[in-house]
Amino acid sequence: MAKETTDRTTIDLFSAETRRGRPRSNPLSRDQQLKINKRNQIQRDRANGLKRIELKVSQDLYDALNQQALNSNISRSQLIEFILQQQLDN
């Protein structure tokens, strides 16, 4: 049986090197997969009418927000949106 170079299913069937573990299930590198996933997430957010806001906070504030969100059983993002909305309503 000859090796077919265009065969993507059994591409490593006749490879000289042996690798440990499960064969790759995605032909893209992990970095490329992360970029694609991030792009898809941004598109989903835009389709849902969400806008992105980035801010830098101290570690103490970050920990406090995480703890409050955990106690409230909501995501940190939802907590921050709730706090901002309360400020705007006042």
KAPEMO-V229589 format. One record per pair of residues at least 4 apart in sequence whose C-alpha atoms are under 7 Angstrom apart, sorted by the first residue. I is the first residue (numbers start at 0). J is the second residue. D is the distance in Angstrom with one decimal. If there is no record, write none. Layout:
i: <I:I>
j: <J:J>
d: <D:D>
//
This chain:
i: <2:6:27:27:28:29:30:31:32:33:34:35:36:37:38:39:40:41:42:43:44:44:45:45:56:56:57:58:59:60:61:62:63:64:64:65:65:66:67:68:68:68:68:68:69:73:73:74:75:76:77:78:79:80:81:82:83:84:85>
j: <13:10:31:32:32:33:34:35:36:37:38:39:40:41:42:43:44:45:46:47:48:49:49:50:60:61:61:62:63:64:65:66:67:68:75:69:75:70:71:72:73:74:75:78:73:77:78:78:79:80:81:82:83:84:85:86:87:88:89>
d: <6.9:5.8:6.0:6.2:6.3:6.2:6.3:6.2:6.1:6.0:6.1:6.2:6.1:6.2:6.3:6.2:6.2:6.2:6.1:6.3:6.4:5.1:5.3:6.7:6.3:6.4:6.2:6.1:6.2:6.1:6.2:6.1:6.1:6.0:6.5:6.1:6.0:6.1:6.1:5.9:5.2:5.7:5.3:6.0:6.4:6.3:6.7:6.3:6.2:6.2:6.1:6.2:6.2:6.0:6.2:6.4:6.3:6.2:6.4>
//
